[in-house]
Amino acid sequence: MAPVGEAIGPVAPRDALVRARQRAALVPDLLIEARRVANTVIAGWHGRRRRGIGENFWQFRPYVEGEAVARIDWRRSARDDHTYIREREWEAAHTVWLWADHSASMRYKSRGALVAKESRALVLVLALAELLARGGERIAWPGLVDPFTARDGAERIAARLVHASALAAPPDLAVVRRFSDVILVSDFLDPPGEIRAWLDPLARNGVRTHLIEVADPAEESFPYAGRTEFRDPETGVRLVAGRAETLADDYRRYYRARRADLSTWCKRLGWSHIVNHTDRPASEALVRVHAAMSEPGGWEDDA
């Protein structure tokens, strides 16, 4: 629930057309911000060459007993007394799927935050699209944009967001296949069981997944005292607390337990789970997710 008066924009509209217009108004400015953020981290952003099936040479390495003899590079092996395998660059069809949550809870912004969670999520996804497109990656948004490769990838996704009348929340992830990366940006405030059920197709298909949890600082610290009225942005249900400070300890305990449950589950699957606070720069999350995508296994961090 969000304290009344701190949710950004109007009370959560039920009309999908109104919500689409609000999102469309945000996107152009967020695309500019995303490009600015992308440019701050571009120096450390490099391609993700991998060994595997392909045409381009990757490296020589010593032959290991039991490997197919056909893989031996006899010309290189003839130079000395060792036998070498010629490995080729990984070139299988690969897509990075991007998604930003646009549910009502994402419109929350406390007084201590720089931006609303929704704005941060869209900036992160558009910045990722910009960086990945520059690197020649195939990118997509489930239910919105099919996989494609283009230098103007961020602009294309932004254009589709502007004209989309409705977006599935959450999207169907069954379209994502193995040998892909998925980057999901959300506050992940739904019950852990519901989140795991939604992400289960990715887990079963062995899809590498990276969760960026966008958090408002007030959601963690619960800085409320005295008579406070809270409103659920998803349902509109209201709760009035006569002394809000008496709820603080239980709230913080539950909030930390929810995040720990999600992190533990991600770690078990080899996924990454990154937290980005809306009173901190978006670029911090980009650096961390890039490191996670470059590693053979997942990891977790807090930005």
WOJOPE-V259983 format. One line per field, one symbol per residue. ss: DSSP state (2 for helix, 1 for strand, 0 for the rest). A space follows every 50 residues. Layout:
ss = ???
This chain:
ss = 01100010000000022222222222222222222222222222000000 11111111111100000022210222200000011111100000111111 00022221000000002222222222222222220001111000111100 00222222222220000000000000000011111100000222222222 22220001111111102222200000011110000001111002222222 22222222222222222220011111100000222222222222000001 110
